[in-house]
Amino acid sequence: MSLVRRASGNLVATTLGAFVTLQLLAALVRVHRHVLFWWDDAPRAFVAFSWTWVLALSVVGGLSAAWLAGKIEPMLPEKNASERAGFAVAGVTLLAAIGVALRFVAPVSIPPGVWLDVIAEAERLLRTPQDVPWLGGTPIWPPGGHEIVSHLLLRFYQGLLLVFGRGDAGILSLSAVPAALTVPAAGWLAYEAFGRRASVLAAAFVAFSSRSLALSRWGYTPATLVPLALAAVAAALAARRRRSLPLAALSGVFAGLAMHTHSSAIVVPVALAAWSAGTWKEPGARGRAAVAAGAALLAAGPWLIGFVQHPGYFGGRLRDVNVSNPVRDIDTRHAGPATRLALNAIDYTGLFVFTKDPNGRHGFPERAAAPVAIGFATLVGFAVLLGRSVKDPGAPRAILWLAAGSLAAGVLSDPGGAPNTVRACILVATGFVVAAWVVDGIAGRVAMRTGTRPGVLLLLVGTGFFVRETVPFLTEWSEHPLVSVGFCPEESDAGRLLRPLGPAPVFLGAGSVEVPLVLETLAASPDARVAVPVLPARTPSQLLASPPRVSSFWLVATRRFPEPLAAAGWTISVPVRAGSGRALHVFRVRPPGPPR
């Protein structure tokens, strides 16, 4: 056993040391590339010195990481099979309640608007709420473009809108409710893999993480995918531990339902199938795998019917996870597939510590997916799981397969805007589960040497994480320039202004409103049973040629749009600006003479 442990420890240290060395080298080369590739005649000695310094610093960092990994690995015990779940259930339940509160606070201002894609996904439900079937799906982009939206998912959204209404809280609920379920799902997975204290800490990390909170504010399909993915693996581990066919079926149901969500959902059944293949010779494993596969197929069936109805969309958003797609990023537009794969691999493997998601919608663009200490704990945890997976076909392999699948979804996708933490949303959540295990192990060792309780140390860690992640998210994130412009703030605010203004008709200035669907949704009745109307768009000349047959109407347009109407004798009210921008204003307009 000692030889196995020593070999595992060596593999952990070597793997993490090599990884950190390469990531540091890539990061330093990116920062100093203008010097490192400056091979003119004069500065050759300086360039050579710079390369020597960069290589030396990378190697020292890698060796330091390897040494730390070797010290931490023995602190991480296996899960105690006799642990009772009462403590974990109580702690996770409390954190889930806190997570719900954090995800519903300030629905109007965090974020400061509604993102187009998520409204577009629900457009059929919004336009025809009484005509959404249970089976199949509806295309939302042209064939060869994007996706089929599952009708079963739209039915889920419909239930949420009926409960919360179709105002800001209702639209937020489409993400916030499933995202809140990520907290108990992460706690369950951590309990099955690592134990009760890790379970509570994993729930805290997911509840308080700024990345998780940002996803819960707008990411409809990925916010629904993450809890299903974590719960599918947790149920599979529970089924193996208890030799339970019902739990195996539940795991399959979660995996099948995940297919109704985001394009990267395919990694969930693939990861479970790969893990099951490694446990094939265990007693009852084949029966559990067959039951899970059947349940997954039944749960995914309504989504699969959509491709029978619309064969031109076969693959749907799975086409997005394809490195051969056209590249939007000018820096990688002319790079070949091998270069793009290599760059993506560096970006996505480094997202916990070394690289940052540039998209403000996904969280603070200046920060990695986790604080440095928690991110490093995640890397150590994955390295330890890799070492232990050689002998243990249970939790280490299951978690690694899930994380690897999510990583592949990012690496194989368009490199524009990498690392896109929504593409790798399962990896981010799984990383917090793994980090909780590592922090719990370190806290246990520190508590043993200092005579304190591990729970006290973990409470301090959770509090520090809350201060570092949650507080800035609630107070700063929505005001960030890359966030405030990314959620259609003017269209959202114009819709909010129009909703309480009464029964007068509304017209849009042609060419003034960039995203009409967002405005129309927020301006419509909050009753989810009432269809969201398409508001007519008119130019000034069209309004003059055919005035509306009403005494007055509301107009949403740019500041100078109604000047031709005013010149023709129409009465134009003082404009009310929508949002903090200068583009959209709301006017009250009265045509001259009596209504026709």
Secondary structure, DSSP 8 states (H G I E B T S, - for coil): -HHHHHHHHHHHHHHHHHHHHHHHHHHHHHHTHHHHT---STTHHHHHHHHHHHHHHHHHHHHHHHHHHHHHGGG-----TT--SHHHHHHHHHHHHHHHHHHHSSTTTSSSS--HHHHHHTHHHHH-TT---SSSEEE-S-TTTS-EEEHHHHHHHHHHHHHH-SSHHHHHHHHHHHHHHHHHHHHHHHHHHH-HHHHHHHHHHHHH-HHHHHHTTT-HHHHHHHHHHHHHHHHHHHHHHHT-HHHHHHHHHHHHHHTTS-GGGGHHHHHHHHHHHHTTTSTTHHHHHHHHHHHHHHHHHHHHHHHHH-GGGTTGGGGGS-TTS----TTTTT--HHHHHHHHHHHHHTTTTT-----GGGS-TTS-SS-HHHHHHHHHHHHHHHHHTTT-TTHHHHHHHHHHHHHHHHHTS--TTSS-TTTTHHHHHHHHHHHHHHHHHHHHHHHHHHT--HHHHHHHHHHHHIIIIIHHHHHTGGGSHHHHTSS-HHHHHHHHHHGGG-SS-EEEETTT-S-HHHHHHHHS-S-TTS------EE-HHHHHHS--SSS-EEEEE-TTTTHHHHHTT-EE---EE-SSSSS-EEEEEE-SSS--
